[in-house]
Amino acid sequence: MVIAGGTGFLGKSLSTYFVEQGYKIIILSRTHHLDTANIQYVKWDAENLGSWTTALEKASVLINLNGKSVDCRYTPENKQKIYDTRINATHILQKACKQLKHPPALWINAASATIYRHATDRAMDEQTGELGTGFSVDVCKKWEQSFFQEQHPKIRKVALRIAIVFGKKGGALAPLKQLVKKGLGGKQGSGMQYVSWLHEKDLARIIDFVIQHKDTAGVYNAAAPTPVQNISFMKKLRKLYRIPFGLALPTFALKIGAWLIQTETELILKSRRVVPTRLLKEGFRFEYPTIEETLYSLK
């Protein structure tokens, strides 16, 4: 298994899971890392062809996670990096695969559940979901377009529109826990916006499902089947830590806070009501389908 951009939270989580499944992992990284027993690191710049392309030869699976984190201020420079790191990496992987005698049988490309519009009225799935507008959505659209614009007869392609992933050693859950413990765990903004999330183990299990089911192809929503409103989510998080009260954070306070920590309020205020219709119809069963089960397992 080759994981491009696999040194972050998601890459480490997937590497741990698939090493336990018996895979040898090759991680394409911009920085130098020491190899371990089952994980080899190969240097690449995510923009140009090089000796790293040999790592793809005869690989069973290629997973592309490459992309600058969106947890930043949307300055012109950061916006361009968010575009470039996703689209350039996808493009150069396309170019590399075209040159291989034995390209990966399966290529799974990360995508984002934020491609859908701000939705409080109904759930968004792969068939009936309505795409949104704005910078983040445009990134998602162009990212998927760069992935699907070229088809290879030997490569099965799957794009996973991944929701916010919660895990023990990273991801978005850690800062939310700290807010709760500091008494700031009330609703954020109106509290009516929906949170779509995914347990880190279920992300790995989804990928495993796609690997095993050779007829899977195209776009899949990688999100737990029961999105919850922010006000309910924060209440359940407070209950988990037995903290009875949480100060609500109105939109103006969130904007100030986002500026102070150099991020954007969209990450909290956009309503993502995304459901995994295709996965459920095709037989996937979530180990952590509810927010209660997810939070308790990651306490």
KEMITOR-730760 format. One record per residue (C-alpha): residue number from 1; residue in three letters; chain; x, y, z. Coordinates in nm, 2 decimals, decimal comma, padded with zeros to 4 digits. Layout:
BEGIN
+-----+-----+---+--------+--------+--------+
!   k !   r ! c !   east !  north !     up !
+-----+-----+---+--------+--------+--------+
! NUM ! ALA ! A !      X !      Y !      Z !
...
+-----+-----+---+--------+--------+--------+
REM end
This chain:
BEGIN
+-----+-----+---+--------+--------+--------+
!   k !   r ! c !   east !  north !     up !
+-----+-----+---+--------+--------+--------+
!   1 ! MET ! A !  00,00 !  00,00 !  00,00 !
!   2 ! VAL ! A !  00,14 !  00,34 ! -00,10 !
!   3 ! ILE ! A !  00,01 !  00,64 !  00,09 !
!   4 ! ALA ! A !  00,09 !  00,98 ! -00,06 !
!   5 ! GLY ! A !  00,10 !  01,25 !  00,20 !
!   6 ! GLY ! A !  00,08 !  00,99 !  00,48 !
!   7 ! THR ! A !  00,27 !  01,16 !  00,76 !
!   8 ! GLY ! A ! -00,03 !  01,35 !  00,91 !
!   9 ! PHE ! A ! -00,30 !  01,23 !  01,15 !
!  10 ! LEU ! A ! -00,50 !  01,03 !  00,89 !
!  11 ! GLY ! A ! -00,19 !  00,88 !  00,73 !
!  12 ! LYS ! A ! -00,06 !  00,76 !  01,07 !
!  13 ! SER ! A ! -00,40 !  00,62 !  01,17 !
!  14 ! LEU ! A ! -00,43 !  00,43 !  00,84 !
!  15 ! SER ! A ! -00,08 !  00,30 !  00,86 !
!  16 ! THR ! A ! -00,13 !  00,16 !  01,20 !
!  17 ! TYR ! A ! -00,45 ! -00,02 !  01,09 !
!  18 ! PHE ! A ! -00,32 ! -00,17 !  00,77 !
!  19 ! VAL ! A !  00,01 ! -00,28 !  00,92 !
!  20 ! GLU ! A ! -00,20 ! -00,48 !  01,16 !
!  21 ! GLN ! A ! -00,38 ! -00,62 !  00,85 !
!  22 ! GLY ! A ! -00,04 ! -00,74 !  00,71 !
!  23 ! TYR ! A !  00,03 ! -00,47 !  00,46 !
!  24 ! LYS ! A !  00,37 ! -00,33 !  00,38 !
!  25 ! ILE ! A !  00,33 !  00,05 !  00,37 !
!  26 ! ILE ! A !  00,52 !  00,29 !  00,16 !
!  27 ! ILE ! A !  00,46 !  00,66 !  00,25 !
!  28 ! LEU ! A !  00,55 !  00,94 !  00,00 !
!  29 ! SER ! A !  00,66 !  01,23 !  00,20 !
!  30 ! ARG ! A !  00,83 !  01,57 !  00,15 !
!  31 ! THR ! A !  01,04 !  01,53 !  00,46 !
!  32 ! HIS ! A !  01,28 !  01,26 !  00,57 !
!  33 ! HIS ! A !  01,17 !  00,99 !  00,81 !
!  34 ! LEU ! A !  01,34 !  00,67 !  00,94 !
!  35 ! ASP ! A !  01,19 !  00,35 !  00,81 !
!  36 ! THR ! A !  01,03 !  00,10 !  01,05 !
!  37 ! ALA ! A !  00,97 ! -00,27 !  01,02 !
!  38 ! ASN ! A !  00,66 ! -00,24 !  00,80 !
!  39 ! ILE ! A !  00,67 !  00,12 !  00,69 !
!  40 ! GLN ! A !  00,91 !  00,27 !  00,43 !
!  41 ! TYR ! A !  00,93 !  00,64 !  00,36 !
!  42 ! VAL ! A !  01,01 !  00,76 !  00,01 !
!  43 ! LYS ! A !  01,09 !  01,13 ! -00,06 !
!  44 ! TRP ! A !  00,88 !  01,32 ! -00,32 !
!  45 ! ASP ! A !  00,79 !  01,68 ! -00,38 !
!  46 ! ALA ! A !  00,43 !  01,61 ! -00,49 !
!  47 ! GLU ! A !  00,49 !  01,81 ! -00,81 !
!  48 ! ASN ! A !  00,75 !  01,64 ! -01,02 !
!  49 ! LEU ! A !  00,83 !  01,29 ! -01,15 !
!  50 ! GLY ! A !  01,13 !  01,12 ! -00,99 !
!  51 ! SER ! A !  01,26 !  00,80 ! -00,85 !
!  52 ! TRP ! A !  00,96 !  00,78 ! -00,62 !
!  53 ! THR ! A !  00,75 !  00,66 ! -00,90 !
!  54 ! THR ! A !  00,90 !  00,31 ! -00,87 !
!  55 ! ALA ! A !  00,72 !  00,27 ! -00,54 !
!  56 ! LEU ! A !  00,40 !  00,26 ! -00,73 !
!  57 ! GLU ! A !  00,50 ! -00,03 ! -00,95 !
!  58 ! LYS ! A !  00,29 ! -00,34 ! -00,86 !
!  59 ! ALA ! A !  00,13 ! -00,17 ! -00,55 !
!  60 ! SER ! A ! -00,20 ! -00,32 ! -00,45 !
!  61 ! VAL ! A ! -00,34 !  00,02 ! -00,34 !
!  62 ! LEU ! A ! -00,26 !  00,38 ! -00,38 !
!  63 ! ILE ! A ! -00,41 !  00,63 ! -00,13 !
!  64 ! ASN ! A ! -00,37 !  01,00 ! -00,19 !
!  65 ! LEU ! A ! -00,41 !  01,22 !  00,12 !
!  66 ! ASN ! A ! -00,18 !  01,50 !  00,00 !
!  67 ! GLY ! A ! -00,30 !  01,85 !  00,08 !
!  68 ! LYS ! A ! -00,23 !  02,15 !  00,29 !
!  69 ! SER ! A ! -00,45 !  02,16 !  00,60 !
!  70 ! VAL ! A ! -00,76 !  02,39 !  00,57 !
!  71 ! ASP ! A ! -00,71 !  02,48 !  00,94 !
!  72 ! CYS ! A ! -00,56 !  02,82 !  00,86 !
!  73 ! ARG ! A ! -00,66 !  03,17 !  00,76 !
!  74 ! TYR ! A ! -00,78 !  03,19 !  00,40 !
!  75 ! THR ! A ! -00,53 !  03,44 !  00,28 !
!  76 ! PRO ! A ! -00,45 !  03,45 ! -00,09 !
!  77 ! GLU ! A ! -00,13 !  03,26 ! -00,03 !
!  78 ! ASN ! A ! -00,29 !  02,99 !  00,18 !
!  79 ! LYS ! A ! -00,58 !  02,95 ! -00,07 !
!  80 ! GLN ! A ! -00,33 !  02,90 ! -00,35 !
!  81 ! LYS ! A ! -00,14 !  02,64 ! -00,14 !
!  82 ! ILE ! A ! -00,47 !  02,46 ! -00,06 !
!  83 ! TYR ! A ! -00,54 !  02,43 ! -00,43 !
!  84 ! ASP ! A ! -00,19 !  02,35 ! -00,54 !
!  85 ! THR ! A ! -00,11 !  02,08 ! -00,29 !
!  86 ! ARG ! A ! -00,42 !  01,88 ! -00,37 !
!  87 ! ILE ! A ! -00,44 !  01,93 ! -00,75 !
!  88 ! ASN ! A ! -00,07 !  01,92 ! -00,83 !
!  89 ! ALA ! A ! -00,02 !  01,60 ! -00,63 !
!  90 ! THR ! A ! -00,32 !  01,43 ! -00,80 !
!  91 ! HIS ! A ! -00,20 !  01,54 ! -01,14 !
!  92 ! ILE ! A !  00,16 !  01,41 ! -01,09 !
!  93 ! LEU ! A !  00,03 !  01,08 ! -00,96 !
!  94 ! GLN ! A ! -00,18 !  01,05 ! -01,28 !
!  95 ! LYS ! A !  00,13 !  01,12 ! -01,48 !
!  96 ! ALA ! A !  00,33 !  00,86 ! -01,29 !
!  97 ! CYS ! A !  00,06 !  00,59 ! -01,32 !
!  98 ! LYS ! A !  00,04 !  00,63 ! -01,70 !
!  99 ! GLN ! A !  00,41 !  00,54 ! -01,72 !
! 100 ! LEU ! A !  00,40 !  00,23 ! -01,51 !
! 101 ! LYS ! A !  00,39 ! -00,13 ! -01,65 !
! 102 ! HIS ! A !  00,20 ! -00,25 ! -01,35 !
! 103 ! PRO ! A !  00,01 !  00,05 ! -01,19 !
! 104 ! PRO ! A ! -00,18 !  00,02 ! -00,86 !
! 105 ! ALA ! A ! -00,50 ! -00,19 ! -00,90 !
! 106 ! LEU ! A ! -00,69 !  00,06 ! -00,69 !
! 107 ! TRP ! A ! -00,64 !  00,43 ! -00,63 !
! 108 ! ILE ! A ! -00,84 !  00,59 ! -00,35 !
! 109 ! ASN ! A ! -00,82 !  00,97 ! -00,35 !
! 110 ! ALA ! A ! -00,92 !  01,18 ! -00,05 !
! 111 ! ALA ! A ! -01,20 !  01,43 ! -00,11 !
! 112 ! SER ! A ! -01,41 !  01,63 !  00,13 !
! 113 ! ALA ! A ! -01,77 !  01,62 !  00,26 !
! 114 ! THR ! A ! -01,77 !  02,00 !  00,26 !
! 115 ! ILE ! A ! -01,84 !  01,99 ! -00,12 !
! 116 ! TYR ! A ! -02,21 !  01,99 ! -00,03 !
! 117 ! ARG ! A ! -02,40 !  02,31 !  00,04 !
! 118 ! HIS ! A ! -02,47 !  02,44 !  00,40 !
! 119 ! ALA ! A ! -02,76 !  02,21 !  00,48 !
! 120 ! THR ! A ! -02,99 !  02,21 !  00,78 !
! 121 ! ASP ! A ! -03,31 !  02,11 !  00,60 !
! 122 ! ARG ! A ! -03,22 !  01,77 !  00,47 !
! 123 ! ALA ! A ! -02,94 !  01,51 !  00,44 !
! 124 ! MET ! A ! -02,69 !  01,52 !  00,15 !
! 125 ! ASP ! A ! -02,59 !  01,19 ! -00,02 !
! 126 ! GLU ! A ! -02,40 !  01,10 ! -00,33 !
! 127 ! GLN ! A ! -02,72 !  01,08 ! -00,55 !
! 128 ! THR ! A ! -02,93 !  01,37 ! -00,44 !
! 129 ! GLY ! A ! -02,69 !  01,60 ! -00,25 !
! 130 ! GLU ! A ! -02,66 !  01,96 ! -00,37 !
! 131 ! LEU ! A ! -02,31 !  02,10 ! -00,42 !
! 132 ! GLY ! A ! -02,24 !  02,43 ! -00,26 !
! 133 ! THR ! A ! -02,05 !  02,74 ! -00,36 !
! 134 ! GLY ! A ! -01,75 !  02,94 ! -00,24 !
! 135 ! PHE ! A ! -01,38 !  02,88 ! -00,20 !
! 136 ! SER ! A ! -01,39 !  02,55 ! -00,01 !
! 137 ! VAL ! A ! -01,64 !  02,39 ! -00,24 !
! 138 ! ASP ! A ! -01,45 !  02,51 ! -00,55 !
! 139 ! VAL ! A ! -01,14 !  02,33 ! -00,41 !
! 140 ! CYS ! A ! -01,34 !  02,01 ! -00,36 !
! 141 ! LYS ! A ! -01,48 !  02,03 ! -00,71 !
! 142 ! LYS ! A ! -01,15 !  02,09 ! -00,88 !
! 143 ! TRP ! A ! -00,98 !  01,82 ! -00,67 !
! 144 ! GLU ! A ! -01,23 !  01,56 ! -00,78 !
! 145 ! GLN ! A ! -01,22 !  01,68 ! -01,14 !
! 146 ! SER ! A ! -00,84 !  01,64 ! -01,14 !
! 147 ! PHE ! A ! -00,88 !  01,29 ! -01,01 !
! 148 ! PHE ! A ! -01,15 !  01,16 ! -01,25 !
! 149 ! GLN ! A ! -01,05 !  01,35 ! -01,56 !
! 150 ! GLU ! A ! -00,82 !  01,07 ! -01,67 !
! 151 ! GLN ! A ! -00,92 !  00,70 ! -01,66 !
! 152 ! HIS ! A ! -00,68 !  00,42 ! -01,67 !
! 153 ! PRO ! A ! -00,80 !  00,07 ! -01,78 !
! 154 ! LYS ! A ! -00,59 ! -00,10 ! -01,52 !
! 155 ! ILE ! A ! -00,68 !  00,13 ! -01,22 !
! 156 ! ARG ! A ! -01,01 !  00,13 ! -01,03 !
! 157 ! LYS ! A ! -01,07 !  00,48 ! -00,89 !
! 158 ! VAL ! A ! -01,26 !  00,57 ! -00,57 !
! 159 ! ALA ! A ! -01,30 !  00,92 ! -00,42 !
! 160 ! LEU ! A ! -01,39 !  00,94 ! -00,06 !
! 161 ! ARG ! A ! -01,57 !  01,25 !  00,05 !
! 162 ! ILE ! A ! -01,44 !  01,24 !  00,41 !
! 163 ! ALA ! A ! -01,62 !  01,41 !  00,69 !
! 164 ! ILE ! A ! -01,44 !  01,54 !  01,00 !
! 165 ! VAL ! A ! -01,24 !  01,25 !  01,14 !
! 166 ! PHE ! A ! -01,22 !  01,19 !  01,51 !
! 167 ! GLY ! A ! -00,93 !  01,00 !  01,66 !
! 168 ! LYS ! A ! -00,73 !  00,94 !  01,98 !
! 169 ! LYS ! A ! -00,41 !  01,09 !  01,86 !
! 170 ! GLY ! A ! -00,52 !  01,38 !  01,64 !
! 171 ! GLY ! A ! -00,79 !  01,54 !  01,44 !
! 172 ! ALA ! A ! -01,06 !  01,79 !  01,54 !
! 173 ! LEU ! A ! -01,17 !  01,62 !  01,86 !
! 174 ! ALA ! A ! -00,88 !  01,73 !  02,08 !
! 175 ! PRO ! A ! -00,94 !  02,11 !  02,07 !
! 176 ! LEU ! A ! -01,32 !  02,05 !  02,13 !
! 177 ! LYS ! A ! -01,24 !  01,84 !  02,44 !
! 178 ! GLN ! A ! -01,03 !  02,13 !  02,57 !
! 179 ! LEU ! A ! -01,31 !  02,38 !  02,52 !
! 180 ! VAL ! A ! -01,54 !  02,16 !  02,72 !
! 181 ! LYS ! A ! -01,29 !  02,11 !  03,00 !
! 182 ! LYS ! A ! -01,24 !  02,49 !  03,02 !
! 183 ! GLY ! A ! -01,61 !  02,56 !  03,05 !
! 184 ! LEU ! A ! -01,65 !  02,68 !  02,69 !
! 185 ! GLY ! A ! -01,84 !  02,37 !  02,57 !
! 186 ! GLY ! A ! -02,17 !  02,53 !  02,49 !
! 187 ! LYS ! A ! -02,33 !  02,56 !  02,15 !
! 188 ! GLN ! A ! -02,12 !  02,74 !  01,88 !
! 189 ! GLY ! A ! -02,30 !  03,00 !  01,67 !
! 190 ! SER ! A ! -02,67 !  02,91 !  01,65 !
! 191 ! GLY ! A ! -02,60 !  02,55 !  01,74 !
! 192 ! MET ! A ! -02,84 !  02,44 !  01,47 !
! 193 ! GLN ! A ! -02,57 !  02,35 !  01,22 !
! 194 ! TYR ! A ! -02,51 !  01,98 !  01,16 !
! 195 ! VAL ! A ! -02,18 !  01,80 !  01,24 !
! 196 ! SER ! A ! -02,09 !  01,51 !  01,01 !
! 197 ! TRP ! A ! -01,81 !  01,31 !  01,15 !
! 198 ! LEU ! A ! -01,63 !  00,97 !  01,12 !
! 199 ! HIS ! A ! -01,44 !  00,75 !  01,37 !
! 200 ! GLU ! A ! -01,08 !  00,70 !  01,25 !
! 201 ! LYS ! A ! -01,13 !  00,32 !  01,27 !
! 202 ! ASP ! A ! -01,44 !  00,34 !  01,04 !
! 203 ! LEU ! A ! -01,24 !  00,54 !  00,79 !
! 204 ! ALA ! A ! -00,98 !  00,25 !  00,78 !
! 205 ! ARG ! A ! -01,26 !  00,00 !  00,76 !
! 206 ! ILE ! A ! -01,42 !  00,18 !  00,47 !
! 207 ! ILE ! A ! -01,10 !  00,17 !  00,28 !
! 208 ! ASP ! A ! -01,06 ! -00,20 !  00,36 !
! 209 ! PHE ! A ! -01,42 ! -00,25 !  00,23 !
! 210 ! VAL ! A ! -01,34 ! -00,07 ! -00,09 !
! 211 ! ILE ! A ! -01,03 ! -00,28 ! -00,13 !
! 212 ! GLN ! A ! -01,22 ! -00,61 ! -00,08 !
! 213 ! HIS ! A ! -01,52 ! -00,52 ! -00,30 !
! 214 ! LYS ! A ! -01,39 ! -00,50 ! -00,65 !
! 215 ! ASP ! A ! -01,71 ! -00,35 ! -00,79 !
! 216 ! THR ! A ! -01,68 ! -00,03 ! -00,59 !
! 217 ! ALA ! A ! -01,59 !  00,28 ! -00,79 !
! 218 ! GLY ! A ! -01,67 !  00,65 ! -00,81 !
! 219 ! VAL ! A ! -01,77 !  00,88 ! -00,53 !
! 220 ! TYR ! A ! -01,86 !  00,77 ! -00,18 !
! 221 ! ASN ! A ! -01,95 !  00,97 !  00,13 !
! 222 ! ALA ! A ! -01,72 !  00,87 !  00,42 !
! 223 ! ALA ! A ! -01,93 !  00,99 !  00,71 !
! 224 ! ALA ! A ! -02,12 !  00,82 !  01,00 !
! 225 ! PRO ! A ! -02,49 !  00,77 !  00,91 !
! 226 ! THR ! A ! -02,63 !  00,99 !  01,19 !
! 227 ! PRO ! A ! -02,51 !  01,35 !  01,17 !
! 228 ! VAL ! A ! -02,61 !  01,56 !  01,48 !
! 229 ! GLN ! A ! -02,66 !  01,93 !  01,54 !
! 230 ! ASN ! A ! -02,39 !  02,12 !  01,71 !
! 231 ! ILE ! A ! -02,59 !  02,20 !  02,02 !
! 232 ! SER ! A ! -02,65 !  01,82 !  02,07 !
! 233 ! PHE ! A ! -02,30 !  01,73 !  01,99 !
! 234 ! MET ! A ! -02,15 !  01,97 !  02,25 !
! 235 ! LYS ! A ! -02,41 !  01,85 !  02,51 !
! 236 ! LYS ! A ! -02,30 !  01,49 !  02,46 !
! 237 ! LEU ! A ! -01,93 !  01,59 !  02,48 !
! 238 ! ARG ! A ! -02,00 !  01,77 !  02,81 !
! 239 ! LYS ! A ! -02,19 !  01,47 !  02,94 !
! 240 ! LEU ! A ! -01,90 !  01,24 !  02,86 !
! 241 ! TYR ! A ! -01,67 !  01,45 !  03,08 !
! 242 ! ARG ! A ! -01,93 !  01,52 !  03,34 !
! 243 ! ILE ! A ! -01,92 !  01,89 !  03,30 !
! 244 ! PRO ! A ! -02,27 !  02,02 !  03,35 !
! 245 ! PHE ! A ! -02,22 !  02,37 !  03,20 !
! 246 ! GLY ! A ! -02,07 !  02,51 !  02,89 !
! 247 ! LEU ! A ! -02,06 !  02,87 !  02,79 !
! 248 ! ALA ! A ! -02,21 !  02,93 !  02,44 !
! 249 ! LEU ! A ! -01,98 !  03,09 !  02,18 !
! 250 ! PRO ! A ! -02,18 !  03,33 !  01,96 !
! 251 ! THR ! A ! -02,07 !  03,39 !  01,60 !
! 252 ! PHE ! A ! -01,89 !  03,72 !  01,67 !
! 253 ! ALA ! A ! -01,68 !  03,55 !  01,95 !
! 254 ! LEU ! A ! -01,60 !  03,26 !  01,72 !
! 255 ! LYS ! A ! -01,48 !  03,51 !  01,45 !
! 256 ! ILE ! A ! -01,25 !  03,68 !  01,71 !
! 257 ! GLY ! A ! -01,12 !  03,34 !  01,83 !
! 258 ! ALA ! A ! -01,06 !  03,22 !  01,48 !
! 259 ! TRP ! A ! -00,86 !  03,53 !  01,40 !
! 260 ! LEU ! A ! -00,65 !  03,48 !  01,72 !
! 261 ! ILE ! A ! -00,56 !  03,12 !  01,64 !
! 262 ! GLN ! A ! -00,53 !  03,18 !  01,27 !
! 263 ! THR ! A ! -00,82 !  02,97 !  01,14 !
! 264 ! GLU ! A ! -01,16 !  03,02 !  00,98 !
! 265 ! THR ! A ! -01,51 !  02,99 !  01,14 !
! 266 ! GLU ! A ! -01,64 !  02,79 !  00,84 !
! 267 ! LEU ! A ! -01,49 !  02,48 !  01,00 !
! 268 ! ILE ! A ! -01,74 !  02,52 !  01,29 !
! 269 ! LEU ! A ! -02,03 !  02,71 !  01,15 !
! 270 ! LYS ! A ! -02,10 !  02,54 !  00,81 !
! 271 ! SER ! A ! -02,38 !  02,28 !  00,84 !
! 272 ! ARG ! A ! -02,25 !  01,95 !  00,71 !
! 273 ! ARG ! A ! -02,54 !  01,70 !  00,70 !
! 274 ! VAL ! A ! -02,38 !  01,43 !  00,50 !
! 275 ! VAL ! A ! -02,49 !  01,06 !  00,49 !
! 276 ! PRO ! A ! -02,32 !  00,75 !  00,34 !
! 277 ! THR ! A ! -02,60 !  00,61 !  00,13 !
! 278 ! ARG ! A ! -02,38 !  00,43 ! -00,12 !
! 279 ! LEU ! A ! -02,18 !  00,25 !  00,15 !
! 280 ! LEU ! A ! -02,49 !  00,14 !  00,34 !
! 281 ! LYS ! A ! -02,66 !  00,02 !  00,02 !
! 282 ! GLU ! A ! -02,36 ! -00,18 ! -00,08 !
! 283 ! GLY ! A ! -02,33 ! -00,36 !  00,26 !
! 284 ! PHE ! A ! -02,09 ! -00,16 !  00,47 !
! 285 ! ARG ! A ! -02,17 ! -00,16 !  00,85 !
! 286 ! PHE ! A ! -02,02 !  00,11 !  01,07 !
! 287 ! GLU ! A ! -01,86 !  00,00 !  01,40 !
! 288 ! TYR ! A ! -01,93 !  00,35 !  01,54 !
! 289 ! PRO ! A ! -02,26 !  00,47 !  01,38 !
! 290 ! THR ! A ! -02,36 !  00,71 !  01,66 !
! 291 ! ILE ! A ! -02,18 !  01,01 !  01,81 !
! 292 ! GLU ! A ! -02,22 !  00,86 !  02,16 !
! 293 ! GLU ! A ! -02,03 !  00,54 !  02,06 !
! 294 ! THR ! A ! -01,77 !  00,74 !  01,89 !
! 295 ! LEU ! A ! -01,70 !  00,99 !  02,17 !
! 296 ! TYR ! A ! -01,70 !  00,71 !  02,44 !
! 297 ! SER ! A ! -01,45 !  00,50 !  02,24 !
! 298 ! LEU ! A ! -01,22 !  00,80 !  02,21 !
! 299 ! LYS ! A ! -01,25 !  00,94 !  02,57 !
+-----+-----+---+--------+--------+--------+
REM end
